[in-house]
Amino acid sequence: MTRRSKHFVIPGSLAARAPRNDAISRRAVLGLAAAALAATQIPRRASAQPIALDTDRHGMSAFGDLQYPPDFKQFAFVNPDAPKGGTYS
């Protein structure tokens, strides 16, 4: 019969293989250094388009051109003939 511990540990997990002392292992330091070096070599493909700072903008969109011009009167989903007035309950 095996001895049960107070905490459940999945066999093969990092918690099961962690060193007993609080020191960081050489393998962990080398792994983090390799990951940091590899991260600096990844090309930056996703970047924002440059914006001219001297032009006035009435809005911004993450998905292309704006739907409404700068002087629009109402949104497309608004009913201009809707009844006005009433009370809140």
MMTF fields as JSON, N, C-alpha, C and O atoms, coordinates in Angstrom:
{
  "mmtfVersion": "1.0.0",
  "mmtfProducer": "UNKNOWN",
  "numBonds": 355,
  "numAtoms": 356,
  "numGroups": 89,
  "numChains": 1,
  "numModels": 1,
  "chainsPerModel": [1],
  "groupsPerChain": [89],
  "chainIdList": ["A"],
  "bondAtomList": [4, 2, 8, 6, 12, 10, 16, 14, 20, 18, 24, 22, 28, 26, 32, 30, 36, 34, 40, 38, 44, 42, 48, 46, 52, 50, 56, 54, 60, 58, 64, 62, 68, 66, 72, 70, 76, 74, 80, 78, 84, 82, 88, 86, 92, 90, 96, 94, 100, 98, 104, 102, 108, 106, 112, 110, 116, 114, 120, 118, 124, 122, 128, 126, 132, 130, 136, 134, 140, 138, 144, 142, 148, 146, 152, 150, 156, 154, 160, 158, 164, 162, 168, 166, 172, 170, 176, 174, 180, 178, 184, 182, 188, 186, 192, 190, 196, 194, 200, 198, 204, 202, 208, 206, 212, 210, 216, 214, 220, 218, 224, 222, 228, 226, 232, 230, 236, 234, 240, 238, 244, 242, 248, 246, 252, 250, 256, 254, 260, 258, 264, 262, 268, 266, 272, 270, 276, 274, 280, 278, 284, 282, 288, 286, 292, 290, 296, 294, 300, 298, 304, 302, 308, 306, 312, 310, 316, 314, 320, 318, 324, 322, 328, 326, 332, 330, 336, 334, 340, 338, 344, 342, 348, 346, 352, 350],
  "bondOrderList": [1, 1, 1, 1, 1, 1, 1, 1, 1, 1, 1, 1, 1, 1, 1, 1, 1, 1, 1, 1, 1, 1, 1, 1, 1, 1, 1, 1, 1, 1, 1, 1, 1, 1, 1, 1, 1, 1, 1, 1, 1, 1, 1, 1, 1, 1, 1, 1, 1, 1, 1, 1, 1, 1, 1, 1, 1, 1, 1, 1, 1, 1, 1, 1, 1, 1, 1, 1, 1, 1, 1, 1, 1, 1, 1, 1, 1, 1, 1, 1, 1, 1, 1, 1, 1, 1, 1, 1],
  "groupList": [{"groupName": "MET", "atomNameList": ["N", "CA", "C", "O"], "elementList": ["N", "C", "C", "O"], "formalChargeList": [0, 0, 0, 0], "bondAtomList": [1, 0, 2, 1, 3, 2], "bondOrderList": [1, 1, 2], "singleLetterCode": "M", "chemCompType": "L-PEPTIDE LINKING"}, {"groupName": "THR", "atomNameList": ["N", "CA", "C", "O"], "elementList": ["N", "C", "C", "O"], "formalChargeList": [0, 0, 0, 0], "bondAtomList": [1, 0, 2, 1, 3, 2], "bondOrderList": [1, 1, 2], "singleLetterCode": "T", "chemCompType": "L-PEPTIDE LINKING"}, {"groupName": "ARG", "atomNameList": ["N", "CA", "C", "O"], "elementList": ["N", "C", "C", "O"], "formalChargeList": [0, 0, 0, 0], "bondAtomList": [1, 0, 2, 1, 3, 2], "bondOrderList": [1, 1, 2], "singleLetterCode": "R", "chemCompType": "L-PEPTIDE LINKING"}, {"groupName": "SER", "atomNameList": ["N", "CA", "C", "O"], "elementList": ["N", "C", "C", "O"], "formalChargeList": [0, 0, 0, 0], "bondAtomList": [1, 0, 2, 1, 3, 2], "bondOrderList": [1, 1, 2], "singleLetterCode": "S", "chemCompType": "L-PEPTIDE LINKING"}, {"groupName": "LYS", "atomNameList": ["N", "CA", "C", "O"], "elementList": ["N", "C", "C", "O"], "formalChargeList": [0, 0, 0, 0], "bondAtomList": [1, 0, 2, 1, 3, 2], "bondOrderList": [1, 1, 2], "singleLetterCode": "K", "chemCompType": "L-PEPTIDE LINKING"}, {"groupName": "HIS", "atomNameList": ["N", "CA", "C", "O"], "elementList": ["N", "C", "C", "O"], "formalChargeList": [0, 0, 0, 0], "bondAtomList": [1, 0, 2, 1, 3, 2], "bondOrderList": [1, 1, 2], "singleLetterCode": "H", "chemCompType": "L-PEPTIDE LINKING"}, {"groupName": "PHE", "atomNameList": ["N", "CA", "C", "O"], "elementList": ["N", "C", "C", "O"], "formalChargeList": [0, 0, 0, 0], "bondAtomList": [1, 0, 2, 1, 3, 2], "bondOrderList": [1, 1, 2], "singleLetterCode": "F", "chemCompType": "L-PEPTIDE LINKING"}, {"groupName": "VAL", "atomNameList": ["N", "CA", "C", "O"], "elementList": ["N", "C", "C", "O"], "formalChargeList": [0, 0, 0, 0], "bondAtomList": [1, 0, 2, 1, 3, 2], "bondOrderList": [1, 1, 2], "singleLetterCode": "V", "chemCompType": "L-PEPTIDE LINKING"}, {"groupName": "ILE", "atomNameList": ["N", "CA", "C", "O"], "elementList": ["N", "C", "C", "O"], "formalChargeList": [0, 0, 0, 0], "bondAtomList": [1, 0, 2, 1, 3, 2], "bondOrderList": [1, 1, 2], "singleLetterCode": "I", "chemCompType": "L-PEPTIDE LINKING"}, {"groupName": "PRO", "atomNameList": ["N", "CA", "C", "O"], "elementList": ["N", "C", "C", "O"], "formalChargeList": [0, 0, 0, 0], "bondAtomList": [1, 0, 2, 1, 3, 2], "bondOrderList": [1, 1, 2], "singleLetterCode": "P", "chemCompType": "L-PEPTIDE LINKING"}, {"groupName": "GLY", "atomNameList": ["N", "CA", "C", "O"], "elementList": ["N", "C", "C", "O"], "formalChargeList": [0, 0, 0, 0], "bondAtomList": [1, 0, 2, 1, 3, 2], "bondOrderList": [1, 1, 2], "singleLetterCode": "G", "chemCompType": "PEPTIDE LINKING"}, {"groupName": "LEU", "atomNameList": ["N", "CA", "C", "O"], "elementList": ["N", "C", "C", "O"], "formalChargeList": [0, 0, 0, 0], "bondAtomList": [1, 0, 2, 1, 3, 2], "bondOrderList": [1, 1, 2], "singleLetterCode": "L", "chemCompType": "L-PEPTIDE LINKING"}, {"groupName": "ALA", "atomNameList": ["N", "CA", "C", "O"], "elementList": ["N", "C", "C", "O"], "formalChargeList": [0, 0, 0, 0], "bondAtomList": [1, 0, 2, 1, 3, 2], "bondOrderList": [1, 1, 2], "singleLetterCode": "A", "chemCompType": "L-PEPTIDE LINKING"}, {"groupName": "ASN", "atomNameList": ["N", "CA", "C", "O"], "elementList": ["N", "C", "C", "O"], "formalChargeList": [0, 0, 0, 0], "bondAtomList": [1, 0, 2, 1, 3, 2], "bondOrderList": [1, 1, 2], "singleLetterCode": "N", "chemCompType": "L-PEPTIDE LINKING"}, {"groupName": "ASP", "atomNameList": ["N", "CA", "C", "O"], "elementList": ["N", "C", "C", "O"], "formalChargeList": [0, 0, 0, 0], "bondAtomList": [1, 0, 2, 1, 3, 2], "bondOrderList": [1, 1, 2], "singleLetterCode": "D", "chemCompType": "L-PEPTIDE LINKING"}, {"groupName": "GLN", "atomNameList": ["N", "CA", "C", "O"], "elementList": ["N", "C", "C", "O"], "formalChargeList": [0, 0, 0, 0], "bondAtomList": [1, 0, 2, 1, 3, 2], "bondOrderList": [1, 1, 2], "singleLetterCode": "Q", "chemCompType": "L-PEPTIDE LINKING"}, {"groupName": "TYR", "atomNameList": ["N", "CA", "C", "O"], "elementList": ["N", "C", "C", "O"], "formalChargeList": [0, 0, 0, 0], "bondAtomList": [1, 0, 2, 1, 3, 2], "bondOrderList": [1, 1, 2], "singleLetterCode": "Y", "chemCompType": "L-PEPTIDE LINKING"}],
  "groupTypeList": [0, 1, 2, 2, 3, 4, 5, 6, 7, 8, 9, 10, 3, 11, 12, 12, 2, 12, 9, 2, 13, 14, 12, 8, 3, 2, 2, 12, 7, 11, 10, 11, 12, 12, 12, 12, 11, 12, 12, 1, 15, 8, 9, 2, 2, 12, 3, 12, 15, 9, 8, 12, 11, 14, 1, 14, 2, 5, 10, 0, 3, 12, 6, 10, 14, 11, 15, 16, 9, 9, 14, 6, 4, 15, 6, 12, 6, 7, 13, 9, 14, 12, 9, 4, 10, 10, 1, 16, 3],
  "groupIdList": [1, 2, 3, 4, 5, 6, 7, 8, 9, 10, 11, 12, 13, 14, 15, 16, 17, 18, 19, 20, 21, 22, 23, 24, 25, 26, 27, 28, 29, 30, 31, 32, 33, 34, 35, 36, 37, 38, 39, 40, 41, 42, 43, 44, 45, 46, 47, 48, 49, 50, 51, 52, 53, 54, 55, 56, 57, 58, 59, 60, 61, 62, 63, 64, 65, 66, 67, 68, 69, 70, 71, 72, 73, 74, 75, 76, 77, 78, 79, 80, 81, 82, 83, 84, 85, 86, 87, 88, 89],
  "secStructList": [7, 7, 7, 7, 7, 1, 1, 7, 7, 7, 6, 6, 1, 2, 2, 2, 2, 7, 7, 1, 1, 1, 1, 7, 7, 2, 2, 2, 2, 2, 2, 2, 2, 2, 2, 2, 2, 2, 2, 2, 6, 1, 7, 7, 7, 7, 7, 7, 7, 7, 7, 7, 6, 6, 1, 7, 7, 1, 7, 7, 7, 1, 1, 1, 1, 7, 1, 1, 7, 6, 6, 7, 7, 1, 7, 6, 6, 7, 7, 6, 6, 1, 7, 7, 7, 7, 7, 7, 7],
  "xCoordList": [0.838, 0.0, 0.89, 1.909, 0.493, 1.29, 0.837, -0.319, 1.761, 1.452, 0.81, 1.307, -0.262, -0.933, -0.421, -0.199, -0.235, 0.199, -1.019, -2.139, -0.797, -1.88, -2.437, -3.623, -1.588, -1.989, -1.956, -1.07, -2.933, -2.977, -2.023, -2.118, -1.11, -0.146, -0.293, -0.278, -0.436, -0.554, 0.816, 1.788, 0.921, 2.222, 2.767, 2.037, 4.04, 4.678, 4.525, 5.076, 3.79, 3.608, 4.833, 5.701, 4.895, 6.022, 6.073, 7.154, 4.911, 4.892, 5.5, 6.111, 5.33, 5.89, 7.403, 8.092, 7.931, 9.368, 10.094, 11.294, 9.4, 10.022, 11.083, 10.892, 12.192, 13.202, 12.681, 11.793, 13.23, 12.771, 13.138, 12.385, 14.261, 14.649, 14.071, 13.49, 14.229, 13.661, 14.568, 14.217, 15.722, 16.662, 16.152, 15.502, 16.448, 16.086, 17.155, 18.352, 16.71, 17.67, 18.361, 17.846, 19.505, 20.249, 19.441, 19.467, 18.727, 17.908, 16.807, 16.521, 16.183, 15.126, 15.678, 15.053, 16.848, 17.467, 17.836, 17.589, 18.418, 18.787, 17.554, 17.568, 16.503, 15.269, 14.65, 14.209, 14.61, 14.065, 14.929, 14.404, 16.248, 17.137, 16.946, 16.939, 16.791, 16.565, 15.229, 15.135, 14.211, 12.899, 12.939, 12.321, 13.662, 13.77, 14.533, 14.169, 15.578, 16.335, 15.491, 15.538, 14.724, 13.869, 12.764, 12.379, 12.251, 11.182, 11.67, 10.882, 12.955, 13.469, 13.654, 13.773, 13.679, 13.893, 12.595, 12.634, 11.457, 10.17, 9.882, 9.922, 9.591, 9.304, 7.975, 7.04, 7.908, 6.684, 5.838, 6.049, 4.894, 4.055, 2.801, 2.351, 2.24, 1.006, 1.345, 1.738, 1.19, 1.431, 0.363, -0.198, 0.092, -0.936, -0.436, 0.762, -1.382, -1.029, -0.747, -1.409, 0.221, 0.517, -0.633, -1.29, -0.86, -1.931, -1.301, -0.386, -1.799, -1.324, -1.862, -3.074, -0.982, -1.396, -1.969, -2.58, -1.78, -2.268, -3.693, -4.216, -4.334, -5.7, -6.677, -6.366, -7.861, -8.912, -9.644, -9.91, -9.962, -10.692, -11.924, -11.856, -13.044, -14.27, -14.534, -15.531, -13.697, -13.874, -12.765, -11.893, -12.812, -11.838, -12.512, -13.496, -11.974, -12.546, -11.426, -10.397, -11.628, -10.646, -10.911, -10.105, -12.025, -12.417, -12.595, -13.396, -11.894, -11.976, -12.496, -12.289, -13.176, -13.673, -14.845, -15.548, -15.045, -16.159, -17.468, -17.504, -18.538, -19.829, -20.504, -21.186, -20.321, -21.019, -20.064, -18.913, -20.529, -19.699, -19.631, -20.343, -18.796, -18.665, -19.94, -20.112, -20.842, -22.041, -23.328, -24.358, -23.303, -24.512, -25.532, -25.16, -26.814, -27.9, -28.404, -28.757, -28.447, -28.958, -28.311, -27.824, -28.325, -27.817, -28.805, -29.987, -28.331, -29.184, -30.275, -31.328, -30.065, -31.034, -32.061, -32.921, -31.988, -32.906, -34.109, -33.964, -35.298, -36.528, -36.821, -37.154, -36.708, -36.959, -38.432, -38.743, -39.346, -40.78, -41.261, -42.469, -40.374, -40.767, -41.486, -41.156, -42.47, -43.177, -42.218, -41.356, -42.394, -41.535, -42.333, -43.557, -41.64, -42.296, -42.467, -41.863, -43.294, -43.527, -42.852, -42.21, -43.003, -42.417, -41.683, -41.953, -40.757, -40.06, -40.8, -41.356, -40.818, -41.486, -40.482, -40.863],
  "yCoordList": [-1.167, 0.0, 1.239, 1.283, 2.244, 3.46, 4.473, 4.483, 5.316, 6.361, 7.542, 7.961, 8.07, 9.214, 10.493, 10.574, 11.502, 12.795, 13.667, 13.319, 14.792, 15.706, 16.377, 16.701, 16.587, 17.285, 16.322, 15.473, 16.461, 15.619, 16.179, 17.353, 15.359, 15.765, 14.836, 13.614, 15.42, 14.637, 14.062, 14.814, 12.758, 12.166, 12.74, 12.844, 13.112, 13.668, 15.165, 15.751, 15.803, 17.253, 17.964, 17.342, 19.277, 20.049, 20.032, 20.061, 19.986, 19.954, 18.659, 18.642, 17.575, 16.3, 16.279, 15.559, 17.056, 17.046, 18.249, 18.405, 19.103, 20.318, 19.949, 19.006, 20.679, 20.394, 20.699, 21.534, 20.029, 20.172, 21.529, 22.067, 22.084, 23.378, 24.516, 24.274, 25.73, 26.886, 27.463, 28.466, 26.862, 27.377, 27.092, 26.074, 27.992, 27.804, 26.932, 27.153, 25.956, 25.033, 25.669, 26.617, 25.151, 25.622, 25.381, 26.197, 24.263, 23.936, 24.969, 25.348, 25.433, 26.438, 27.77, 28.442, 28.151, 29.414, 29.359, 30.316, 28.261, 28.133, 28.103, 28.66, 27.465, 27.431, 28.8, 29.168, 29.57, 30.926, 31.828, 32.658, 31.675, 32.483, 32.146, 33.042, 30.871, 30.473, 31.002, 31.432, 30.972, 31.482, 32.992, 33.505, 33.704, 35.155, 35.509, 36.455, 34.762, 35.005, 34.703, 35.445, 33.619, 33.265, 34.302, 34.582, 34.872, 35.871, 37.145, 37.843, 37.466, 38.667, 38.47, 39.445, 37.233, 36.947, 36.843, 36.739, 36.871, 36.774, 38.098, 39.151, 38.064, 39.324, 39.913, 39.183, 41.216, 41.901, 42.162, 43.141, 41.29, 41.407, 42.225, 42.968, 42.103, 42.814, 44.174, 44.277, 45.19, 46.537, 47.466, 47.214, 48.518, 49.469, 50.322, 50.551, 50.777, 51.662, 53.051, 53.484, 53.752, 55.095, 56.062, 55.969, 56.977, 57.959, 59.342, 59.667, 60.147, 61.52, 62.297, 62.357, 62.883, 63.56, 64.947, 65.524, 65.487, 66.835, 66.864, 67.95, 65.725, 65.699, 65.418, 64.669, 66.027, 65.784, 64.506, 64.243, 63.723, 62.477, 62.5, 62.949, 62.024, 62.015, 60.655, 60.499, 59.69, 58.362, 57.442, 57.826, 56.207, 55.22, 53.865, 53.615, 52.992, 51.675, 50.656, 50.892, 49.533, 48.452, 47.53, 46.64, 47.72, 46.792, 47.441, 46.952, 48.508, 49.12, 50.544, 51.245, 50.959, 52.332, 52.554, 51.613, 53.813, 54.165, 54.115, 54.418, 53.733, 53.62, 54.977, 55.202, 55.88, 57.16, 58.311, 58.282, 59.335, 60.506, 61.392, 61.135, 62.422, 63.273, 64.011, 64.343, 64.276, 65.075, 64.248, 64.768, 62.99, 62.172, 62.611, 63.114, 62.421, 62.892, 61.808, 62.11, 60.555, 59.472, 58.156, 58.009, 57.218, 55.884, 55.151, 55.495, 54.146, 53.408, 52.629, 52.376, 52.245, 51.437, 52.281, 51.723, 53.608, 54.488, 54.796, 55.08, 54.74, 55.089, 56.556, 56.905, 57.44, 58.873, 59.166, 60.216, 58.271, 58.488, 57.832, 57.7, 57.425, 56.783, 57.8, 58.985, 57.339, 58.267, 58.831, 58.127, 60.106, 60.78, 61.079, 61.206, 61.189, 61.469, 60.186, 59.16, 60.259, 59.105, 59.288, 60.306, 58.292, 58.359, 57.058, 56.009, 57.166, 55.984, 55.432, 56.194, 54.155, 53.581, 53.009, 52.483],
  "zCoordList": [0.0, 0.0, 0.0, 0.688, -0.779, -0.873, 0.159, 0.583, 0.549, 1.517, 0.786, -0.259, 1.31, 0.692, 1.313, 2.521, 0.458, 0.951, 1.232, 0.86, 1.887, 2.203, 0.952, 0.898, -0.054, -1.27, -2.439, -2.538, -3.323, -4.509, -5.552, -5.91, -6.043, -7.055, -8.247, -8.099, -9.428, -10.65, -10.984, -11.063, -11.181, -11.51, -12.815, -13.8, -12.826, -14.006, -14.147, -15.079, -13.246, -13.338, -12.782, -12.17, -13.003, -12.5, -10.983, -10.395, -10.349, -8.89, -8.365, -7.297, -9.12, -8.682, -8.851, -8.128, -9.794, -10.071, -9.501, -9.73, -8.765, -8.24, -7.201, -6.433, -7.169, -6.162, -4.765, -4.593, -3.784, -2.403, -1.815, -1.004, -2.198, -1.641, -2.489, -3.547, -2.027, -2.705, -3.775, -4.396, -4.007, -4.998, -6.409, -6.648, -7.332, -8.733, -9.38, -9.195, -10.128, -10.729, -11.932, -12.524, -12.278, -13.439, -14.715, -15.637, -14.761, -15.932, -16.131, -17.267, -15.047, -15.153, -15.642, -16.463, -15.138, -15.555, -17.03, -17.764, -17.47, -18.882, -19.776, -20.874, -19.319, -20.104, -20.251, -21.34, -19.162, -19.233, -20.106, -20.849, -20.024, -20.863, -22.341, -23.185, -22.653, -24.043, -24.557, -25.706, -23.725, -24.132, -24.345, -25.279, -23.484, -23.642, -24.913, -25.611, -25.213, -26.438, -27.677, -28.658, -27.63, -28.769, -28.966, -30.101, -27.878, -27.993, -28.659, -29.297, -28.526, -29.179, -30.674, -31.416, -31.12, -32.537, -33.335, -34.561, -32.662, -33.351, -34.053, -33.416, -35.358, -36.061, -35.593, -35.262, -35.572, -35.176, -36.416, -37.131, -36.658, -37.845, -37.578, -38.451, -36.407, -36.093, -35.494, -34.332, -36.289, -35.795, -36.353, -37.419, -35.638, -36.053, -37.215, -37.377, -38.008, -39.107, -38.554, -37.611, -39.124, -38.626, -38.92, -39.957, -38.002, -38.135, -38.22, -37.464, -39.144, -39.249, -38.048, -37.841, -37.268, -36.042, -36.279, -35.38, -37.467, -37.724, -38.273, -38.524, -38.468, -38.988, -37.85, -36.923, -37.929, -36.943, -37.314, -38.486, -36.307, -36.512, -35.625, -34.481, -36.137, -35.35, -34.719, -34.013, -34.945, -34.363, -34.815, -35.594, -34.308, -34.736, -34.795, -34.098, -35.634, -35.815, -35.883, -36.516, -35.234, -35.275, -36.456, -36.729, -37.164, -38.213, -39.572, -40.369, -39.871, -41.192, -41.113, -40.123, -42.179, -42.258, -41.312, -40.943, -40.923, -40.057, -40.831, -42.024, -40.15, -40.807, -40.986, -41.985, -40.028, -40.041, -40.337, -39.901, -41.078, -41.337, -40.09, -39.119, -40.099, -38.908, -38.516, -37.343, -39.465, -39.153, -39.213, -39.641, -38.802, -38.895, -37.849, -36.788, -38.145, -37.279, -36.333, -35.193, -36.778, -35.938, -36.363, -37.483, -35.438, -35.745, -36.636, -36.67, -37.354, -38.278, -37.549, -38.135, -36.313, -35.575, -34.812, -34.131, -34.911, -34.19, -35.065, -36.254, -34.475, -35.174, -34.904, -33.772, -35.916, -35.666, -35.388, -34.826, -35.762, -35.556, -34.267, -34.073, -33.397, -32.15, -31.257, -31.281, -30.465, -29.569, -28.518, -27.993, -28.234, -27.271, -26.018, -26.065, -24.906, -23.632, -22.839, -23.151, -21.816, -20.964, -19.627, -19.371, -18.776, -17.442, -17.136, -17.721, -16.211, -15.725, -14.531, -13.739, -14.391, -13.219, -12.251, -11.205]
}
